[in-house]
């Protein structure tokens, strides 16, 4: 369920929005209607130097007429991309999904990882000429602390104090240790603005672009900041973002040449698009995963054998192929993707096994005549189809599943976190400890499996406090094993991020954190020739 990218649930509670792809059949029709050639091979990519100049047109989903450029309100892709274009952050989530300094030139944790000292970069000027300093950093962070509706308010609650040590140095004190604070500071809400700044309609930033026009839910126009401080970044003279929320319309805009790049490409169209040498697919494995959470403090899911029976009763490979055209990886009932440096490679993969499912179901005493699964495409496009596929799989194990299709309207308010067994999703988090903390810690508000295990909380606390990478890995591996063996999360698949662009676009690289090069597409992209 950052982004990253979340419909009404996230709009209400502050996570990254992820509106799902629509119109798969229509999108396939658009390819044929546009006369796209289906033969040919893609030329090998050659290393090229970024070029200055030109313009780029983007067709993006995730825009609304209610959008503003106030970062405390951001929930979806269009404002996220604008944020990375107009402003900078203290920390960047780098290409390898590891934090690297941005406006914070150096981050140093004191022993115990509860106190951090940040040396801020000197000589960086906002678009109004003011030089970035400690007062700006403190003010910017405090926008997301205390009484705020910011999507970053949850992670920022761990900060107990921020104080100025010098004109370009601050200290952040945490209520409890967290070696992953740099990941928190890379959150897309945490833009750095001048001290006291409030005029969001006329944004002032240190980023690669300045705002030319902002028509919420329709269009955004950006102009290059000629004095941008990062070498090789901020290459395009002008960028125009057109909001296209429908997936088939987005694809058609790319095929017809109205836009140069899009995101959230329907997986079922990728195989055809790859055959067109004029188009390029940007694919990256990520932390987005489908989940069917079972509340382990409610019957029959309080019985570990019931949970195991249902985990063996789903054909994960079929879900991946049918729902996502194979663009992803199978899940193993914990939320850490294979691309994460702390992914536990020692765990056996749970596979579809009707006999094992039947064994554990009978061992549990066949506790109910029928399992109720509440499903809605509000979670993601195809969630109901996935539930029905699971229903057919489970039937072969002698487990009857009733799929109750819930309306999209009100799903996050009335079903999610209320129903004992539902369909849902998570967008993932850049750090494993973040993912565990937001969804599996005993006191986490979004703990949708009601997993409340003191030993797990202790491992999480130890991992956050541990600066030694090898020791942290042991704790994080152990948490994955606990959830895999005993947790209430049935996680069948992780989905890839899929974007597409035409041949004139350079600098577009995949990133596991989020689509659109982890939201930094404006800063990184350039025009060929």
KOLGURO-652201 format. One line per 10 residues: number of its first residue (from 1); for each residue x, y, z of C-alpha. Coordinates in Angstrom, 3 decimals. Example, Ala and Ser with C-alpha at 12.3 -4.5 7.8 and 13.67 -1.06 7.14 Angstrom:
KOLGURO-652201
1	12.300 -4.500 7.800  13.670 -1.060 7.140
end
This chain:
KOLGURO-652201
1	0.000 0.000 0.000  5.381 6.890 -0.418  3.486 6.537 -3.687  6.434 6.995 -3.379  3.020 6.874 -4.840  -3.174 5.226 -2.624  -6.620 6.602 -3.464  -8.887 7.596 -0.575  -6.905 5.672 2.030  -3.763 7.623 1.351
11	-5.537 10.893 0.714  -6.991 10.458 4.183  -3.944 9.208 6.043  -0.992 10.688 4.183  0.870 8.038 2.195  2.207 8.187 -1.317  -0.700 7.887 -3.911  -0.834 5.042 -6.398  -3.939 5.245 -8.660  -4.169 2.052 -10.637
21	-4.049 1.426 -14.395  -7.345 1.421 -16.293  -8.602 0.446 -19.754  -6.303 -2.452 -20.620  -8.358 -3.575 -23.591  -8.702 -0.038 -24.882  -4.959 0.450 -24.624  -4.305 -2.594 -26.778  -6.737 -1.199 -29.312  -4.899 2.117 -29.281
31	-1.684 0.411 -30.347  -3.351 -1.143 -33.355  -5.189 2.066 -34.245  -1.960 4.058 -34.229  -0.376 1.695 -36.736  2.656 1.016 -34.566  5.013 -1.428 -36.278  5.217 -4.709 -34.403  8.471 -5.929 -35.912  12.055 -4.934 -35.412
41	14.577 -5.034 -32.592  15.643 -2.379 -30.184  19.091 -0.919 -30.877  21.646 -1.369 -28.144  21.815 1.598 -25.797  24.993 3.634 -26.107  26.463 5.814 -23.404  25.783 9.434 -24.274  26.559 12.721 -22.594  23.592 14.853 -21.529
51	22.776 17.715 -23.877  21.382 21.093 -22.900  18.307 22.550 -24.521  15.059 21.433 -26.076  11.704 20.642 -24.548  10.041 17.550 -23.110  6.325 16.778 -22.933  5.126 14.355 -20.270  1.763 12.623 -19.980  1.287 11.749 -16.329
61	-1.390 10.195 -14.186  -1.951 11.280 -10.616  -3.138 14.851 -11.081  -6.260 16.462 -9.635  -8.028 19.806 -9.766  -7.523 19.966 -5.993  -3.700 19.797 -6.311  -1.549 22.544 -4.790  2.201 23.087 -4.581  2.083 23.068 -0.789
71	4.190 19.957 -0.031  2.100 19.047 3.014  -0.793 18.283 0.633  0.971 16.064 -1.890  -0.415 12.578 -2.463  0.278 11.660 -6.077  2.626 11.699 -9.040  2.134 15.110 -10.642  2.847 17.162 -7.507  5.614 14.729 -6.549
81	7.369 15.285 -9.895  6.934 19.055 -9.522  8.502 18.851 -6.082  11.640 17.148 -7.351  11.856 19.637 -10.239  11.436 22.906 -8.317  13.075 22.068 -4.985  15.898 20.059 -3.501  15.960 17.854 -0.426  18.468 17.222 2.323
91	18.971 13.678 1.015  18.476 11.981 -2.351  17.516 8.332 -2.628  20.262 7.367 -5.070  20.157 5.147 -8.166  21.032 2.044 -6.120  18.270 2.823 -3.601  20.782 4.097 -1.074  20.697 7.615 0.414  23.229 10.132 -0.880
101	23.767 13.730 0.264  21.892 16.512 -1.506  21.539 19.823 0.359  22.901 18.053 3.417  26.511 17.631 2.354  27.276 15.284 5.251  25.144 13.285 7.700  26.756 11.763 10.761  25.047 9.662 13.418  26.356 9.779 16.952
111	26.760 6.408 18.699  23.340 4.864 19.167  21.859 6.589 16.076  19.489 8.764 18.125  21.368 11.998 17.401  22.401 13.135 13.940  24.513 16.095 12.845  23.967 17.436 9.332  26.467 19.691 7.587  24.558 21.723 5.009
121	25.888 22.603 1.600  27.163 26.186 1.303  26.684 28.585 -1.586  23.383 27.133 -2.814  20.905 29.862 -3.688  17.149 29.824 -3.966  15.512 31.212 -7.092  14.936 34.503 -5.205  18.680 34.894 -4.532  18.628 33.902 -0.852
131	21.375 31.452 0.184  20.197 28.201 1.756  21.134 27.847 5.443  20.264 26.131 8.715  17.216 28.303 9.429  15.729 27.269 6.082  16.342 23.585 6.789  14.773 23.741 10.255  11.721 25.649 9.035  11.250 23.243 6.111
141	11.389 20.141 8.309  9.076 21.658 10.913  6.365 22.107 8.272  5.813 18.357 8.648  5.936 18.139 12.452  3.295 18.777 15.066  -0.186 19.859 13.932  0.009 19.098 10.233  -1.800 16.943 7.696  1.425 16.294 5.817
151	1.979 12.841 4.381  5.396 12.928 6.072  3.929 13.581 9.523  4.105 9.911 10.533  7.827 9.352 9.877  8.627 12.804 11.310  7.020 11.969 14.661  10.212 10.150 15.582  12.040 13.505 15.648  11.937 15.035 19.137
161	14.073 18.104 18.412  15.870 19.993 15.641  18.347 22.694 16.554  20.797 24.974 14.815  24.482 24.405 15.596  25.880 26.867 13.060  24.744 28.763 9.967  25.156 25.584 7.916  24.851 22.849 10.524  21.877 21.356 12.346
171	21.324 18.562 14.852  18.353 16.204 14.721  17.458 14.312 17.893  15.196 11.272 17.714  12.934 9.847 20.395  14.496 6.458 19.622  17.405 5.327 17.506  17.026 5.059 13.741  19.965 4.292 11.495  17.656 4.845 8.515
181	16.955 8.533 9.203  18.588 9.486 5.856  15.821 7.573 4.071  13.218 9.517 6.037  14.840 12.796 4.978  14.557 11.751 1.319  10.741 11.677 1.591  9.235 13.543 -1.364  7.281 15.901 0.909  10.395 17.289 2.629
191	11.375 20.017 0.167  13.729 22.749 1.344  12.164 26.218 1.196  13.235 29.627 2.569  12.594 30.261 6.253  9.007 31.451 6.718  7.967 30.768 3.126  4.210 30.263 2.558  3.411 31.509 -0.961  2.972 28.083 -2.574
201	1.332 29.531 -5.676  4.680 31.200 -6.429  7.233 28.594 -5.341  10.822 29.481 -4.494  13.311 26.621 -4.609  16.891 25.575 -5.293  15.875 22.971 -7.896  16.618 22.530 -11.571  13.407 24.277 -12.677  11.178 27.210 -11.848
211	7.422 27.291 -12.267  5.964 28.920 -15.372  2.349 27.744 -15.148  0.341 25.543 -12.787  -3.186 24.594 -13.833  -4.203 21.926 -11.256  -5.344 18.665 -12.768  -4.647 19.929 -16.304  -1.149 21.203 -17.031  2.167 22.248 -15.486
221	4.866 24.207 -17.331  8.444 24.461 -16.039  11.478 26.514 -17.125  15.120 25.549 -16.640  17.105 27.180 -13.850  20.224 28.247 -15.771  22.221 28.478 -12.514  21.387 25.010 -11.210  24.186 23.747 -9.000  24.250 20.042 -9.959
231	26.479 19.151 -12.928  24.727 17.043 -15.557  21.263 17.696 -14.133  18.562 20.124 -15.230  19.238 19.872 -18.967  15.956 20.685 -20.707  14.905 24.279 -21.413  11.194 23.678 -20.870  9.059 20.844 -19.559  5.319 20.534 -20.002
241	3.320 18.049 -17.939  -0.159 17.173 -19.185  -2.371 15.341 -16.713  -3.773 12.187 -18.360  -5.259 9.939 -15.698  -6.694 7.301 -18.032  -4.092 4.697 -19.001  -5.335 4.080 -22.555  -5.479 7.826 -23.262  -1.970 8.184 -21.856
251	-0.652 5.436 -24.107  -2.425 6.860 -27.142  -0.856 10.271 -26.449  2.607 8.659 -26.587  1.821 6.671 -29.730  0.449 9.715 -31.541  3.427 11.898 -30.605  1.492 14.277 -28.353  3.829 13.476 -25.448  7.367 12.140 -25.189
261	7.024 9.965 -22.112  4.441 8.324 -19.889  4.331 6.141 -16.796  2.016 3.446 -15.359  2.068 1.494 -18.594  -0.416 -1.380 -18.636  1.710 -4.571 -18.330  -0.431 -6.277 -20.966  0.707 -3.775 -23.605  4.435 -4.011 -22.897
271	5.196 -7.003 -25.127  3.777 -5.160 -28.134  5.449 -1.868 -27.289  8.839 -3.549 -27.011  8.608 -4.543 -30.682  8.482 -0.917 -31.772  12.034 0.480 -32.237  10.717 4.031 -31.879  9.631 3.430 -28.282  11.557 2.423 -25.199
281	10.302 0.711 -22.065  11.811 1.659 -18.691  11.194 -1.208 -16.306  12.318 -1.490 -12.701  11.565 -3.975 -9.930  10.094 -2.214 -6.937  8.537 -2.608 -3.528  4.903 -2.332 -4.682  3.127 -5.504 -3.657  -0.363 -6.929 -3.626
291	-1.449 -8.248 -0.259  -4.372 -10.113 1.251  -4.042 -9.290 4.944  -5.510 -11.709 7.481  -6.172 -10.257 10.928  -4.413 -12.765 13.155  -6.324 -11.786 16.287  -9.663 -12.798 14.710  -10.969 -16.285 14.034  -10.292 -18.312 12.002
301	-7.047 -16.453 11.148  -5.820 -16.656 14.734  -4.987 -20.287 13.956  -1.502 -20.534 12.367  -2.582 -23.565 10.330  -5.395 -21.582 8.736  -2.896 -18.957 7.673  -0.538 -21.582 6.261  -3.403 -23.285 4.447  -4.352 -20.067 2.683
311	-0.730 -19.271 1.829  -0.350 -22.662 0.133  -3.747 -22.231 -1.552  -2.788 -19.428 -3.954  -1.018 -19.880 -7.279  1.435 -16.972 -7.174  2.854 -17.631 -10.615  -0.648 -17.527 -12.085  -1.381 -14.232 -10.322  1.827 -12.723 -11.693
321	1.106 -13.928 -15.223  -2.619 -13.195 -15.299  -2.761 -9.905 -13.411  0.615 -8.384 -14.337  1.649 -10.161 -17.555  4.733 -11.465 -15.752  6.163 -8.006 -15.037  7.159 -8.518 -11.433  8.210 -11.286 -9.052  6.344 -13.718 -6.849
331	5.997 -12.780 -3.198  6.914 -14.866 -0.173  4.596 -13.420 2.509  6.895 -10.704 3.793  7.103 -7.146 2.379  10.768 -6.938 1.390  11.394 -7.194 -2.399  14.227 -9.146 -3.975  16.032 -5.961 -4.978  16.394 -4.817 -1.388
341	19.946 -5.267 -0.023  18.443 -6.902 3.068  16.248 -9.403 1.214  16.420 -12.779 2.977  17.715 -15.223 0.357  17.624 -18.209 2.724  13.842 -18.521 2.972  12.170 -21.308 0.975  9.650 -20.003 -1.543  6.056 -20.853 -0.636
351	4.447 -22.352 -3.732  0.958 -23.352 -4.719  0.369 -26.768 -3.165  -3.270 -27.862 -2.801  -2.250 -30.948 -0.836  -0.337 -28.936 1.771  -3.168 -26.415 1.905  -5.644 -29.230 2.526  -3.368 -30.736 5.199  -3.104 -27.524 7.217
361	-6.813 -26.774 6.751  -7.736 -30.144 8.217  -5.116 -29.770 10.956  -6.838 -26.528 11.942  -10.079 -28.503 12.217  -11.656 -27.054 9.048  -12.813 -24.169 11.269  -15.379 -22.602 8.950  -17.563 -23.664 6.069  -16.437 -20.700 4.011
371	-13.731 -18.035 4.042  -14.965 -14.505 3.320  -12.601 -12.393 1.198  -13.623 -8.748 0.686  -12.192 -7.479 -2.592  -12.273 -4.194 -4.463  -10.447 -2.691 -7.420  -10.035 0.377 -5.230  -6.945 -1.475 -4.001  -5.555 -1.877 -7.527
381	-6.878 -2.645 -10.984  -7.426 -6.404 -11.023  -7.766 -6.949 -7.273  -11.192 -8.564 -7.721  -9.828 -10.778 -10.498  -6.988 -11.843 -8.200  -9.493 -12.713 -5.467  -11.512 -14.819 -7.890  -8.365 -16.601 -9.076  -7.522 -17.348 -5.444
391	-11.081 -18.633 -4.967  -10.571 -21.136 -7.807  -7.130 -22.148 -6.500  -8.411 -22.735 -2.965  -11.333 -24.819 -4.199  -8.856 -27.447 -5.407  -7.637 -27.714 -1.813  -11.156 -28.182 -0.512  -11.310 -24.645 0.917  -14.416 -22.672 0.014
401	-13.832 -18.938 -0.449  -16.607 -16.405 -0.905  -15.441 -13.297 -2.764  -17.475 -10.273 -1.775  -16.957 -7.489 -4.277  -16.867 -4.179 -2.433  -17.493 -0.814 -4.138  -14.457 1.379 -4.726  -16.215 4.304 -3.113  -15.638 4.054 0.615
411	-13.413 0.962 0.477  -10.563 2.556 2.413  -12.935 3.942 5.041  -15.317 1.025 5.409  -13.401 -2.145 4.555  -9.643 -1.728 4.807  -8.448 -2.023 8.443  -11.942 -3.286 9.312  -12.465 -6.485 7.335  -10.738 -9.625 8.631
421	-9.555 -10.758 5.176  -9.373 -8.273 2.305  -7.468 -7.345 -0.832  -5.065 -4.433 -0.566  -1.585 -3.289 -1.560  1.505 -1.494 -0.292  3.734 0.819 -2.300  6.846 -0.321 -0.449  9.410 1.849 1.313  13.073 2.558 0.450
431	14.292 0.957 3.695  13.219 -2.414 5.095  12.905 -0.995 8.607  10.512 1.667 7.312  8.280 -0.951 5.715  8.234 -3.032 8.877  7.582 0.025 11.018  4.626 1.348 9.034  2.814 -1.977 8.580  3.945 -4.556 11.162
441	5.058 -2.787 14.327  2.594 -3.423 17.149  1.486 0.196 17.433  1.519 1.012 13.696  -1.795 2.676 12.697  -1.734 0.844 9.340  -1.031 -2.614 10.817  -3.593 -4.367 8.631  -2.779 -7.914 9.833  -2.877 -6.948 13.543
451	0.606 -8.445 13.848  1.580 -7.541 17.409  4.606 -9.551 18.435  6.969 -8.108 21.083  9.909 -10.151 19.776  9.391 -8.633 16.333  9.240 -5.104 17.788  12.482 -5.777 19.657  14.222 -6.914 16.464  12.985 -3.793 14.690
461	14.252 -1.550 17.473  17.615 -3.324 17.423  17.875 -3.003 13.635  17.129 0.716 13.724  19.762 1.306 16.397  22.454 -0.804 14.724  24.928 1.031 12.494  26.907 -2.116 11.673  25.532 -3.384 8.370  26.193 -7.087 8.996
471	24.438 -7.012 12.359  21.493 -5.069 10.983  21.116 -7.677 8.265  20.709 -10.424 10.876  17.847 -8.574 12.547  16.085 -7.778 9.264  16.442 -11.339 8.001  14.932 -12.625 11.236  11.915 -10.325 10.881  11.277 -11.561 7.347
481	11.457 -15.144 8.566  8.932 -14.485 11.335  6.410 -12.989 8.927  7.021 -15.685 6.317  6.447 -18.487 8.815  3.722 -17.079 11.025  2.468 -13.696 9.785  -0.973 -12.821 8.486  0.234 -11.229 5.252  -0.502 -13.258 2.148
491	1.714 -11.493 -0.403  1.495 -13.182 -3.808  3.362 -10.704 -6.043  5.593 -7.660 -6.337  4.891 -5.511 -9.389  7.469 -3.763 -11.561  7.398 -0.045 -12.355  6.836 0.391 -16.104  7.316 3.672 -17.992  7.693 4.341 -21.724
501	9.235 7.098 -23.855  10.067 7.878 -27.464  13.525 7.791 -29.032  14.299 11.503 -28.558  14.515 11.151 -24.757  17.820 10.521 -22.993  18.800 10.166 -19.348  15.779 8.089 -18.374  16.921 5.324 -16.026  14.969 2.746 -14.000
511	14.747 3.113 -10.225  13.321 0.616 -7.773  11.962 3.318 -5.474  9.238 4.696 -7.710  8.403 5.227 -11.363  9.587 8.274 -13.354  13.179 7.677 -12.212  12.004 7.799 -8.594  10.166 11.041 -9.366  13.323 12.874 -10.472
521	12.614 12.595 -14.189  12.614 16.394 -14.774  16.028 16.804 -13.199  17.621 13.887 -15.082  16.042 13.818 -18.535  17.554 15.398 -21.668  16.765 15.583 -25.380  18.847 13.736 -27.947  20.104 15.425 -31.092
end
